[in-house]
């Protein structure tokens, strides 16, 4: 996480925020999801479904999916 440089926040939702970031000279949109909130409202399947759709999608209307990771908090 120390290599990620926040440019600015793009928007917020029910249990996360999307930010524009710079990582090693490339610009990405980063969606941060609050695990505790997702578990509390039982939306884990929704988060996994969204990830799977973005991984499978390949057209101009969806952003390219590069990677996913989680931290230990």
N, C-alpha and C positions, 0 to 999 in steps of 0.2 A: 504494500500500500504506500510505502514511502516514495516510490517512483511516480505515483499518480499526482499530477498537478491539476487542481480544479481551475477551470476557466470561469464557469458560472452555472448556476442551476437553471434547468430548462422547465421543470414542472414537478408537481408533487401529486401523489394519489393517496389512496386509502391507507396503504402500508409501505410506502416507499417514495423515493425521490429520484428523478432523472437529472443527471448533471452532464455538462460538456466538460471533457477532461483532455489533458495531453499526457500521453504515455510514450516515452522514448521518441518524441518528435512526431508522433501520429495523433490525430484528434479522433476521439470516440465519444459516443453517448454511453454513459454508465448508469445502469439502473441499480440502485441500492435498495434492498428489501429488508425490512425489519423482521427478523425471524420470529421473535416473540409475538409480534402482532399477527403474523400469518398463522402461527400455530394457535393463537388464542381464538381467531375467528374461523379456524378450520378451512383455510384456503390453500393448503399446500398443493393440492392437485391442480388448482388454477395456475399457480406459479410454474409448476412443472409443464403444464400444457402450453403456456405462453412461451416458455423456453423452447419447447419442442417445435412449435409453429415457426418461431424465428429461425431455428436451425434448418428447418426443411424448406422454408420459403426462399425463392430465388426470382424476384422480379423488382421492378423499379419502385414499387409502392411499399416495400419492406426494407428496413435497413439490413445491411449485411451483418450476420452474426459471427463474431470472431472467437469469443471464449466466455467461459463462466468460471467463477471461483467463489469460495466462501472463506470467511475468517472465523476464528475460533470464539468469537463473542456471542 
